[in-house]
């Protein structure tokens, strides 16, 4: 059921892409590094398949397919932003695999990125994963190292009561 409104159990986010975890402060975009949109973590993508990190529903996919929002069944709002300055590609290099309002499970394919197109256009593959409704979050624990999409945990979110 969507929006159980933040139960006592923590929410675990799985990696939406395969790659190395990077502290959000290291993202070369102030909107992310200064946590203006929320808090989270980034992944230096090494594979182009982007999957859902949680069970929930697709809220929105940007028209350029470079970012999307998901709401978890617990009500956690997650922004997955694929690369830095990739909006400038106007959709080139991104193939949508779901649509808004689709229900998703951890590992459901969301978007396919063409890493060569993104690299050849001198865009970063550093992909922030942001919790945008931080007012509902008591604290987060982030993992580190290399993660595999849909298999490894990246964030453990504890809710406010």
C-alpha positions as CSV (number, residue, x, y, z in Angstrom):
1,X,0.0,0.0,0.0
2,X,1.4,3.4,-1.0
3,X,2.0,6.0,1.8
4,X,1.9,4.1,5.1
5,X,3.3,7.3,6.5
6,X,6.6,6.5,7.9
7,X,6.4,3.4,10.1
8,X,8.9,2.7,12.9
9,X,11.1,0.5,10.7
10,X,13.9,2.1,8.7
11,X,13.7,2.2,5.0
12,X,16.6,0.6,3.0
13,X,17.4,2.0,-0.4
14,X,19.1,-0.4,-2.8
15,X,21.5,0.9,-5.4
16,X,19.7,2.2,-8.5
17,X,22.9,2.0,-10.6
18,X,26.1,0.0,-10.4
19,X,29.2,2.0,-9.4
20,X,31.2,3.6,-6.6
21,X,29.4,5.5,-3.8
22,X,30.5,9.1,-3.5
23,X,29.7,11.6,-0.7
24,X,27.1,14.1,-1.8
25,X,29.5,16.9,-0.8
26,X,31.8,15.8,-3.7
27,X,29.1,16.3,-6.4
28,X,30.2,19.2,-8.7
29,X,26.8,20.9,-8.6
30,X,25.9,23.1,-5.6
31,X,22.2,22.1,-5.7
32,X,23.3,18.6,-4.7
33,X,26.5,19.2,-2.8
34,X,24.9,21.9,-0.6
35,X,21.9,19.6,-0.1
36,X,19.4,22.3,-1.5
37,X,17.1,19.6,-2.8
38,X,17.6,17.2,0.1
39,X,20.1,14.7,1.4
40,X,21.4,11.4,0.1
41,X,24.4,10.0,-1.7
42,X,25.8,9.8,-5.3
43,X,27.0,6.9,-7.4
44,X,29.7,7.2,-10.1
45,X,27.7,5.1,-12.6
46,X,29.6,2.3,-14.4
47,X,26.6,0.6,-16.0
48,X,23.7,2.1,-17.9
49,X,20.8,0.3,-16.4
50,X,18.9,2.3,-13.8
51,X,16.6,0.4,-11.5
52,X,14.2,1.2,-8.7
53,X,15.8,1.4,-5.2
54,X,12.5,0.7,-3.4
55,X,9.0,-0.7,-3.6
56,X,6.8,2.2,-4.6
57,X,5.4,4.3,-7.4
58,X,7.0,6.4,-10.1
59,X,5.9,10.0,-9.4
60,X,7.5,11.8,-12.3
61,X,10.0,11.3,-15.1
62,X,11.6,14.4,-16.5
63,X,10.8,15.0,-20.2
64,X,14.6,14.6,-20.9
65,X,14.6,11.2,-19.1
66,X,17.7,12.3,-17.1
67,X,15.9,12.3,-13.7
68,X,12.9,10.7,-12.1
69,X,11.1,10.8,-8.8
70,X,9.8,7.8,-6.9
71,X,7.7,7.6,-3.7
72,X,8.3,4.5,-1.6
73,X,5.4,2.6,-0.1
74,X,6.4,4.2,3.3
75,X,6.1,7.7,1.8
76,X,9.8,8.5,1.2
77,X,10.3,10.7,-1.8
78,X,13.4,9.9,-3.9
79,X,15.0,11.8,-6.7
80,X,17.3,9.9,-9.0
81,X,19.3,12.3,-11.1
82,X,21.4,10.6,-13.8
83,X,24.7,12.4,-14.3
84,X,25.5,16.1,-13.9
85,X,24.4,18.7,-16.5
86,X,22.8,15.8,-18.5
87,X,19.6,17.9,-18.9
88,X,21.6,19.7,-21.6
89,X,21.6,16.5,-23.7
90,X,17.8,17.0,-24.2
91,X,17.1,13.3,-23.7
92,X,19.9,12.0,-25.9
93,X,21.4,8.9,-24.2
94,X,18.4,8.1,-22.0
95,X,15.7,5.6,-22.8
96,X,12.6,5.5,-20.5
97,X,11.5,2.0,-19.5
98,X,8.6,3.0,-17.2
99,X,6.0,5.8,-17.1
100,X,4.6,8.0,-14.3
101,X,2.3,6.2,-11.9
102,X,3.9,2.7,-12.6
103,X,4.3,0.6,-9.5
104,X,7.9,-0.6,-9.0
105,X,9.8,-3.1,-6.9
106,X,13.5,-3.0,-6.0
107,X,15.3,-3.8,-9.2
108,X,12.5,-2.8,-11.6
109,X,14.2,-1.3,-14.7
110,X,13.5,2.4,-15.0
111,X,15.8,4.0,-17.5
112,X,18.6,2.8,-19.8
113,X,21.5,5.2,-20.1
114,X,23.9,5.1,-23.0
115,X,27.2,5.8,-21.1
116,X,29.1,6.4,-24.3
117,X,26.8,9.2,-25.5
118,X,26.9,10.8,-22.1
119,X,30.7,10.6,-21.9
120,X,31.2,11.7,-25.5
121,X,29.3,14.9,-24.6
122,X,31.6,15.5,-21.7
123,X,28.9,15.0,-19.1
124,X,29.6,13.5,-15.7
125,X,28.1,10.1,-14.8
126,X,28.0,11.0,-11.1
127,X,24.4,10.3,-10.2
128,X,22.9,11.8,-7.0
129,X,20.1,9.9,-5.2
130,X,18.3,12.4,-3.0
131,X,15.6,12.1,-0.3
132,X,13.5,15.2,-1.1
133,X,11.2,15.1,2.0
134,X,13.9,15.3,4.6
135,X,11.4,16.7,7.2
136,X,10.2,13.1,7.6
137,X,13.8,11.7,8.2
138,X,15.3,11.5,11.6
139,X,18.7,10.4,10.3
140,X,20.3,8.4,7.5
141,X,23.2,5.9,7.4
142,X,25.1,5.8,4.2
143,X,27.2,2.9,2.9
144,X,30.4,3.2,1.1
145,X,32.4,1.4,-1.5
146,X,31.3,-0.2,-4.8
147,X,27.7,-1.2,-5.2
148,X,25.7,-3.3,-7.6
149,X,22.3,-2.1,-8.8
150,X,19.4,-3.8,-7.1
151,X,21.7,-5.9,-4.9
152,X,23.5,-3.7,-2.5
153,X,22.2,-1.2,0.1
154,X,23.2,2.4,-0.2
155,X,21.1,4.2,2.5
156,X,19.3,3.2,5.7
157,X,16.7,5.9,6.5
158,X,15.2,6.2,10.0
159,X,12.0,8.1,10.2
160,X,10.9,10.9,12.6
161,X,8.0,9.9,14.8
